[in-house]
Amino acid sequence: MAELFQDKTRQFFVQEVAVGHAGAFTILFADAYALDVFPDDSLRDEHWRIFKQHEEESHFVLSGSGVEY
């Protein structure tokens, strides 16, 4: 893990976010890295919220009902 994150100095740049079924999504990063995320249920509740801390931008919210901004 230390090598992957280069002792907390590496920056990962998001190239794309692909939304799957039942709250799953994949974040594609530069340098051929990807993060696949899948919830442990398919209920209509909120599963994930992606946002910039301390910013007033809209949030990317993923629930069993779909995507909200």
N, C-alpha and C positions, 0 to 999 in steps of 0.2 A: 504494500500500500504506500509506503514511504516513497518508493521509486515512481509509482504512478502519479502521485500528487507532488512529487519533487519537493518534499519537506514543506508543503503548503505554499509553494511559490508558483506552481503551474496554474495557468488560466485556461479554462475550457470555454470555447466559443460555440454557441448554439447555431447550427445551420438550419435545422428544421425540427418541427414537432409533428409527429404523425399520431393521430388519434385512432385507437382500435375499438374493439367491442367491449361492452360491460365495464367501462372505466379504465381500460388499458391504454397506454400510450408509450411512444418511443421518442426519446430526445436524441437527435443525431448531432454529434459534435464534429468540429474540425479534427483533423488527424485520424479519421476513421474510427472514432470512439462512438459508442451508443449506450444509452441507458434504457432498458426495457422495464416497464413498471406495470404490474397487474394487481388489482385489488383482490381481497379475499372473499368478496361477495358481489352480487349484482343488484343490490338494493338501490332505490332511487336517491338515497342520501348522497351528500358530497363525499367524494373519495379523495380528491387532490385539489390543492390551490397553489398556483405558482405566481409569484409576484416579486417585485423589487422592494426590499425593506426600506422604510422611511421615504417612499415615493408615493405620489398621489395618482399613479397610473392605474388603469383598470387591471383587475386580476383575471387570470386564466383559471377557471373553475371547471373541474370535470366531475360529473356525478353519474349515477346509473341512468339518468334522464338525458345525458348528452353534455355538450360544452356550453358554458356561459362565459361572457366577458364582462 
